Amino acid sequence: MERRDWSIKALNELIRVDSLESSERADALVRWHEEYLGQNKIQDFDLELSDLKRLEELFFKNITFLKEFKETTQEELKQTQKLRKFLNH
């Protein structure tokens, strides 16, 4: 039962994280990963099939979000560096 409770808690936390704004969401996803997958494997989750599918959906949705967030952040950093370089000349 302990593993099941841990799994449900992880799913509920991921659902909550998914509702956050971009920068908060990115930071929360890193924390979620460290807490629930840092020492565990995805195979350690003990969920009903419907909950497992929801976890899978959120997991891949948030991987895509993090990739896009990284690209956007890198682009913003490049623009800031260009602006800083322009202002220093």
Residue frames relative to the residue before (quaternion, step in Angstrom):
aa qw qx qy qz dx dy dz
M 1.0000 0.0000 0.0000 0.0000 0.00 0.00 0.00
E 0.5996 0.5825 -0.3596 0.4146 3.58 1.08 -0.71
R 0.6629 0.4980 -0.3030 0.4699 3.58 0.96 -0.86
R 0.6286 0.5276 -0.3265 0.4690 3.57 1.05 -0.75
D 0.6509 0.5103 -0.3107 0.4685 3.60 0.93 -0.88
W 0.6384 0.5210 -0.3139 0.4716 3.56 1.00 -0.88
S 0.6618 0.5187 -0.2969 0.4526 3.58 0.97 -0.88
I 0.6585 0.4923 -0.3018 0.4826 3.58 0.95 -0.86
K 0.6298 0.5268 -0.3298 0.4659 3.58 1.01 -0.80
A 0.6476 0.5175 -0.3121 0.4641 3.60 0.97 -0.86
L 0.6536 0.5057 -0.3095 0.4703 3.58 0.93 -0.88
N 0.6743 0.4947 -0.2982 0.4600 3.60 0.85 -0.92
E 0.6398 0.5121 -0.3212 0.4745 3.57 1.04 -0.75
L 0.6518 0.5040 -0.3174 0.4695 3.59 0.98 -0.77
I 0.6076 0.5346 -0.3423 0.4773 3.58 1.08 -0.69
R 0.6569 0.5025 -0.3024 0.4738 3.59 0.96 -0.89
V 0.6551 0.5197 -0.3067 0.4546 3.58 0.89 -0.95
D 0.6372 0.5613 -0.3198 0.4203 3.56 0.99 -0.84
S 0.6858 0.4942 -0.2794 0.4554 3.59 1.16 -0.51
L 0.5370 0.6521 -0.3935 0.3627 3.61 1.26 -0.15
E 0.6023 -0.5300 0.4560 0.3853 3.54 -1.36 0.26
S 0.7637 -0.4644 0.2200 0.3907 3.56 -1.20 0.65
S 0.7571 0.3804 -0.2531 0.4670 3.62 0.47 -1.08
E 0.6317 0.5087 -0.3336 0.4804 3.59 1.03 -0.71
R 0.6403 0.5435 -0.3111 0.4448 3.54 1.01 -0.86
A 0.6502 0.5179 -0.3188 0.4555 3.58 0.90 -0.89
D 0.6735 0.4840 -0.2927 0.4758 3.59 0.88 -0.92
A 0.6693 0.5033 -0.2959 0.4595 3.58 0.95 -0.88
L 0.6255 0.5322 -0.3412 0.4572 3.59 1.07 -0.66
V 0.6210 0.5218 -0.3389 0.4766 3.57 1.03 -0.73
R 0.6636 0.4909 -0.3037 0.4759 3.60 0.92 -0.89
W 0.6266 0.5358 -0.3352 0.4560 3.59 1.00 -0.85
H 0.6556 0.5145 -0.3096 0.4578 3.56 0.89 -0.92
E 0.6680 0.5056 -0.3042 0.4535 3.57 0.87 -0.94
E 0.6985 0.4806 -0.2745 0.4536 3.57 0.95 -0.88
Y 0.8167 0.3048 -0.1357 0.4709 3.58 0.78 -0.99
L 0.7869 0.2652 -0.1633 0.5328 3.62 1.10 -0.43
G 0.4431 0.7100 -0.4487 0.3134 3.58 1.24 -0.06
Q 0.8000 0.1919 -0.0795 0.5629 3.57 0.93 -0.91
N 0.7029 0.4263 -0.2379 0.5173 3.57 1.31 -0.12
K 0.3771 -0.6869 0.5680 0.2519 3.52 -1.33 0.19
I 0.6431 -0.5103 0.3960 0.4113 3.54 -1.24 0.38
Q 0.6144 0.5619 -0.3399 0.4374 3.60 1.13 -0.58
D 0.5892 0.5987 -0.3583 0.4075 3.61 1.23 -0.34
F 0.5442 0.6217 -0.4054 0.3911 3.58 1.22 -0.29
D 0.1468 -0.7734 0.6147 0.0496 3.54 -1.01 0.92
L 0.2424 0.7829 -0.5214 0.2376 3.55 0.14 1.34
E 0.5691 -0.5302 0.4917 0.3915 3.51 -1.31 0.36
L 0.6767 -0.5154 0.3356 0.4047 3.58 -1.17 0.52
S 0.6667 0.4999 -0.3155 0.4540 3.61 0.88 -0.87
D 0.6616 0.4855 -0.3031 0.4845 3.60 1.02 -0.78
L 0.6325 0.5294 -0.3279 0.4607 3.55 1.05 -0.74
K 0.6371 0.5093 -0.3216 0.4809 3.58 1.04 -0.74
R 0.6308 0.5224 -0.3245 0.4732 3.59 1.04 -0.77
L 0.6360 0.5186 -0.3165 0.4759 3.58 0.99 -0.85
E 0.6470 0.5187 -0.3113 0.4641 3.58 0.94 -0.90
E 0.6543 0.5227 -0.3050 0.4535 3.56 0.91 -0.95
L 0.6927 0.4660 -0.2723 0.4784 3.56 0.86 -0.97
F 0.6199 0.5613 -0.3367 0.4327 3.55 1.00 -0.83
F 0.7333 0.4105 -0.2421 0.4849 3.59 0.76 -1.00
K 0.5855 0.5576 -0.3653 0.4614 3.59 1.09 -0.62
N 0.7214 0.4432 -0.2515 0.4689 3.56 0.91 -0.90
I 0.5552 0.5509 -0.4006 0.4773 3.60 1.16 -0.37
T 0.6504 0.5024 -0.3041 0.4817 3.57 0.95 -0.90
F 0.6269 0.5336 -0.3288 0.4628 3.58 0.96 -0.86
L 0.6825 0.4939 -0.2989 0.4482 3.61 0.83 -0.95
K 0.6204 0.5257 -0.3439 0.4696 3.59 1.02 -0.70
E 0.6797 0.4765 -0.2867 0.4783 3.58 0.90 -0.93
F 0.6308 0.5343 -0.3245 0.4596 3.58 1.01 -0.82
K 0.6389 0.5232 -0.3160 0.4671 3.58 1.00 -0.85
E 0.6675 0.4990 -0.3027 0.4625 3.59 0.89 -0.92
T 0.6561 0.5069 -0.3033 0.4696 3.58 0.94 -0.88
T 0.6634 0.5054 -0.2987 0.4638 3.56 0.93 -0.89
Q 0.6419 0.5120 -0.3230 0.4705 3.58 1.00 -0.80
E 0.6507 0.5103 -0.3135 0.4668 3.58 0.97 -0.84
E 0.6462 0.5089 -0.3187 0.4711 3.60 0.97 -0.81
L 0.6354 0.5263 -0.3209 0.4651 3.57 1.03 -0.79
K 0.6414 0.5151 -0.3196 0.4702 3.59 0.97 -0.83
Q 0.6567 0.5048 -0.3087 0.4676 3.58 0.95 -0.87
T 0.6448 0.5139 -0.3166 0.4689 3.58 0.98 -0.80
Q 0.6532 0.5069 -0.3116 0.4683 3.57 0.98 -0.83
K 0.6365 0.5159 -0.3247 0.4726 3.60 1.00 -0.79
L 0.6578 0.5050 -0.3038 0.4690 3.57 0.95 -0.88
R 0.6496 0.5138 -0.3120 0.4655 3.57 0.93 -0.88
K 0.6472 0.5140 -0.3085 0.4710 3.58 0.98 -0.88
F 0.6515 0.5146 -0.3076 0.4648 3.59 0.98 -0.84
L 0.6959 0.4806 -0.2745 0.4577 3.58 0.89 -0.90
N 0.6573 0.5139 -0.3074 0.4576 3.59 1.14 -0.56
H 0.6618 0.4959 -0.3138 0.4665 3.60 1.20 -0.26
